[in-house]
Amino acid sequence: MALRLVLATAYGCLCVGGVVSYAFMGGPPEGLKWTAPVYLALAGVLVLAYTPVKQWQGPLTAALIGFASELSGVAYGLPYGHYEYTPILGPALLGVPLVLTCAWLVLAAHVRGAMEAWRIPASVQPFLGAAWMTALDLVIDPLAAGPLGYWSWNASGFYYGIPASNFAGWFVVSLVIFLSVPANWRPQRSLVWLGASVMAFFAALALLLGYGWLGLLGLVLVAAGLGSRRLP
């Protein structure tokens, strides 16, 4: 319990600090560039910390499928299109930052937990979950590939310079994730809130950086994730 509190406090400080740095300094100072990968890593660790060990197969499956898709994307341009990561997100394997495993499992836990809270039938969850994950990426990607500089696209596209193949890829990979995770994976309320805080972070950045409608979309998605009163 004490370790969870320490991790959650550290995560919260980085989350709030990130928003404050963009609000008043235009972004983290040069000496604090390490905060981006640490922020994602802490979020990933919190997912495991708040998931019973017997359910770890769920988030780990999401992390591995998501990371494998990133390896394919960087190497072959499939399924997202051709892109390259910058050094900002820290140590990488074959060009893909290792912390990306955490990003995938955090978002998957958020969406899975929210769908469980809304009592979405199991037969519908893979398709709704894939659409929901793609909607989250509509907010994240323009910022991550734009002002945050986490990666760059080799070819421009219709949506903030992002090719349509990226969103098709997100839908397909997310569909595979939700078809593959075990039925007993039911993320608890705290993990739905964790994912919502990540999306609130991106929504706040979008509003601060002048991406008005992206910020509003992000807030709508946060509300959708937290809207059910039947969270466990």
Backbone torsions as a table, in degrees:
resi	resn	phi	psi	omega
1	MET	NA	-42.3	179.9
2	ALA	-64.1	-41.1	179.7
3	LEU	-64.1	-42.1	177.4
4	ARG	-57.8	-43.3	-178.8
5	LEU	-63.8	-42.1	179.2
6	VAL	-63.2	-45.9	-180.0
7	LEU	-63.0	-43.8	-179.1
8	ALA	-65.7	-38.4	178.9
9	THR	-65.6	-45.1	178.8
10	ALA	-61.9	-42.8	178.2
11	TYR	-61.4	-46.8	-179.2
12	GLY	-61.3	-40.1	179.0
13	CYS	-63.4	-42.1	179.5
14	LEU	-68.1	-38.1	179.7
15	CYS	-63.2	-51.5	179.7
16	VAL	-66.3	-41.3	179.8
17	GLY	-61.6	-37.8	178.5
18	GLY	-62.8	-45.1	178.7
19	VAL	-64.1	-43.8	-179.8
20	VAL	-62.2	-40.5	-178.4
21	SER	-63.9	-37.4	178.0
22	TYR	-76.1	-29.0	-179.9
23	ALA	-71.7	-35.1	-172.1
24	PHE	-118.7	-16.6	-175.8
25	MET	-127.5	1.8	-179.2
26	GLY	76.0	10.7	180.0
27	GLY	133.9	170.2	179.7
28	PRO	-61.9	140.8	174.9
29	PRO	-59.5	161.0	-175.6
30	GLU	-54.2	-38.5	-177.6
31	GLY	-75.0	-5.3	-177.7
32	LEU	-116.0	21.1	179.1
33	LYS	-64.4	-19.9	180.0
34	TRP	-68.3	-13.7	-174.2
35	THR	-66.4	-30.5	-177.2
36	ALA	-62.1	-54.4	179.0
37	PRO	-67.2	-32.8	179.6
38	VAL	-67.6	-38.0	177.0
39	TYR	-58.9	-47.9	179.1
40	LEU	-66.7	-39.6	-179.7
41	ALA	-63.5	-42.9	178.6
42	LEU	-62.7	-39.9	178.1
43	ALA	-61.3	-42.9	178.9
44	GLY	-64.2	-42.3	178.6
45	VAL	-63.5	-37.8	178.9
46	LEU	-64.2	-35.1	176.8
47	VAL	-59.5	-46.9	179.9
48	LEU	-68.3	-37.3	-178.9
49	ALA	-64.2	-32.1	-178.4
50	TYR	-102.5	16.0	175.9
51	THR	-117.2	127.0	175.9
52	PRO	-55.2	141.5	-176.5
53	VAL	-55.5	-35.3	-178.9
54	LYS	-67.2	-12.1	177.4
55	GLN	-107.4	4.2	-177.0
56	TRP	-59.5	-24.2	179.9
57	GLN	-56.7	-32.6	-179.4
58	GLY	-62.2	-63.2	-178.7
59	PRO	-64.6	-34.0	179.7
60	LEU	-68.5	-34.9	175.2
61	THR	-62.7	-45.5	178.5
62	ALA	-60.7	-42.4	-179.1
63	ALA	-64.2	-44.3	-177.0
64	LEU	-69.6	-42.3	178.7
65	ILE	-65.3	-44.4	178.6
66	GLY	-61.4	-44.2	-179.1
67	PHE	-67.2	-39.9	177.6
68	ALA	-61.2	-38.3	179.0
69	SER	-66.5	-34.6	178.1
70	GLU	-68.5	-39.7	176.5
71	LEU	-59.7	-43.7	178.3
72	SER	-66.2	-39.6	-179.2
73	GLY	-63.1	-45.7	-179.6
74	VAL	-68.6	-40.0	-175.9
75	ALA	-77.8	-40.9	-170.4
76	TYR	-124.6	-6.3	-177.0
77	GLY	79.0	10.0	179.8
78	LEU	-117.2	132.7	8.5
79	PRO	-100.4	4.2	-169.8
80	TYR	-95.3	-24.8	-167.8
81	GLY	116.1	175.9	-176.0
82	HIS	-87.9	126.8	179.1
83	TYR	-153.0	166.2	179.9
84	GLU	-138.3	137.9	176.9
85	TYR	-83.9	147.3	173.2
86	THR	-91.2	173.3	179.9
87	PRO	-73.2	-4.3	-170.5
88	ILE	-59.0	-37.6	-175.6
89	LEU	-85.7	11.2	170.1
90	GLY	88.7	-160.5	-174.8
91	PRO	-53.6	141.4	-174.8
92	ALA	-130.3	156.3	172.4
93	LEU	-117.6	117.9	180.0
94	LEU	53.4	38.5	175.7
95	GLY	89.1	-2.1	-178.6
96	VAL	-112.6	119.9	178.6
97	PRO	-55.6	132.5	-178.0
98	LEU	-61.5	-29.1	-177.0
99	VAL	-69.0	-10.7	176.5
100	LEU	-62.6	-26.1	175.2
101	THR	-57.9	-39.4	-179.4
102	CYS	-68.2	-40.1	-179.6
103	ALA	-59.6	-44.8	-178.8
104	TRP	-65.9	-44.4	-175.9
105	LEU	-71.5	-32.0	178.2
106	VAL	-65.2	-47.8	-178.8
107	LEU	-67.5	-40.1	178.8
108	ALA	-64.1	-40.3	178.4
109	ALA	-64.2	-41.3	178.7
110	HIS	-60.5	-50.2	-177.0
111	VAL	-67.6	-43.6	179.8
112	ARG	-62.0	-45.1	179.8
113	GLY	-64.0	-38.8	179.0
114	ALA	-67.2	-40.4	178.8
115	MET	-65.6	-38.0	176.5
116	GLU	-63.8	-40.2	-179.6
117	ALA	-65.8	-34.8	178.1
118	TRP	-82.0	0.4	180.0
119	ARG	59.1	42.0	177.2
120	ILE	-71.3	130.2	-179.6
121	PRO	-57.5	145.3	-177.6
122	ALA	-58.2	-33.9	-178.4
123	SER	-68.9	-23.5	-177.3
124	VAL	-94.0	-26.2	-171.5
125	GLN	-55.2	-43.3	-178.9
126	PRO	-58.1	-40.6	-176.5
127	PHE	-77.8	-43.1	176.3
128	LEU	-66.2	-41.1	179.1
129	GLY	-61.1	-40.9	178.7
130	ALA	-64.2	-42.3	178.5
131	ALA	-65.9	-39.2	-179.5
132	TRP	-65.5	-46.2	178.4
133	MET	-60.3	-39.7	178.9
134	THR	-65.6	-37.8	176.6
135	ALA	-63.5	-39.8	176.5
136	LEU	-60.0	-40.0	-179.0
137	ASP	-69.5	-25.9	174.9
138	LEU	-59.1	-29.4	177.8
139	VAL	-87.6	-43.9	-172.7
140	ILE	-71.0	-46.8	-168.2
141	ASP	-63.0	-43.9	179.6
142	PRO	-59.4	-32.7	179.2
143	LEU	-79.9	-44.4	-176.6
144	ALA	-66.1	-38.7	-179.7
145	ALA	-90.1	-7.9	-179.9
146	GLY	-103.3	-107.3	-174.9
147	PRO	-63.8	-28.4	179.4
148	LEU	-77.1	-26.0	174.3
149	GLY	68.3	31.7	-179.0
150	TYR	-73.3	-34.1	177.0
151	TRP	-153.8	171.1	178.3
152	SER	-136.3	147.2	179.2
153	TRP	-91.5	141.3	179.3
154	ASN	-78.4	-20.5	177.7
155	ALA	-135.3	144.7	-178.2
156	SER	-79.7	159.3	179.7
157	GLY	-137.3	-177.5	-172.5
158	PHE	-77.3	-22.0	-171.0
159	TYR	-113.1	98.1	-176.8
160	TYR	50.8	35.6	179.7
161	GLY	80.4	8.5	-177.1
162	ILE	-101.1	129.9	-179.6
163	PRO	-69.9	151.1	179.6
164	ALA	-60.7	-28.5	-179.8
165	SER	-59.4	-27.7	179.7
166	ASN	-61.7	-45.2	-176.0
167	PHE	-75.8	-33.0	172.7
168	ALA	-63.1	-41.0	178.4
169	GLY	-63.9	-41.6	178.4
170	TRP	-61.1	-41.3	-179.9
171	PHE	-64.1	-46.1	-177.2
172	VAL	-65.3	-47.4	-178.6
173	VAL	-64.3	-42.5	178.8
174	SER	-64.7	-37.2	176.5
175	LEU	-61.5	-43.6	177.6
176	VAL	-61.6	-40.9	179.4
177	ILE	-59.9	-51.3	-174.9
178	PHE	-74.4	-18.9	171.6
179	LEU	-79.5	-20.4	-173.1
180	SER	-99.5	-28.1	-176.3
181	VAL	-68.2	146.9	-177.8
182	PRO	-68.4	152.5	-177.2
183	ALA	-65.4	-23.7	-175.9
184	ASN	-82.0	-0.3	179.7
185	TRP	-80.9	106.9	179.6
186	ARG	-127.8	87.2	-178.6
187	PRO	-56.0	136.7	-176.9
188	GLN	-80.2	174.3	-174.6
189	ARG	-52.7	-41.7	-176.3
190	SER	-60.2	-32.4	-178.8
191	LEU	-79.1	-29.0	172.5
192	VAL	-65.4	-41.6	176.9
193	TRP	-65.6	-37.6	179.2
194	LEU	-60.4	-50.8	178.2
195	GLY	-61.8	-37.0	178.1
196	ALA	-63.6	-35.9	179.2
197	SER	-67.7	-35.2	175.6
198	VAL	-63.5	-44.9	179.9
199	MET	-68.6	-34.7	176.2
200	ALA	-65.0	-35.9	176.2
201	PHE	-60.0	-49.7	-179.6
202	PHE	-67.7	-36.3	177.4
203	ALA	-63.5	-42.6	178.9
204	ALA	-63.8	-43.3	177.8
205	LEU	-61.5	-42.5	-179.9
206	ALA	-58.7	-45.0	179.9
207	LEU	-66.4	-39.9	179.8
208	LEU	-67.4	-32.9	-174.7
209	LEU	-95.8	6.1	174.6
210	GLY	90.5	12.0	176.1
211	TYR	-95.1	69.9	-169.0
212	GLY	-55.6	-51.4	-174.5
213	TRP	-72.2	-27.6	175.0
214	LEU	-65.9	-39.7	176.9
215	GLY	-62.0	-42.2	178.8
216	LEU	-65.8	-41.1	176.8
217	LEU	-61.6	-41.8	178.3
218	GLY	-59.4	-42.5	179.7
219	LEU	-66.8	-37.0	176.4
220	VAL	-62.1	-41.8	179.7
221	LEU	-68.0	-36.4	174.9
222	VAL	-61.4	-45.7	179.6
223	ALA	-62.2	-39.2	179.4
224	ALA	-64.8	-38.1	179.8
225	GLY	-68.2	-34.3	-176.1
226	LEU	-101.1	0.9	-170.2
227	GLY	-69.2	-29.2	-177.0
228	SER	-74.7	139.5	175.0
229	ARG	-90.0	2.0	-175.5
230	ARG	-101.8	25.6	175.4
231	LEU	-65.3	139.3	-179.6
232	PRO	-69.9	NA	NA
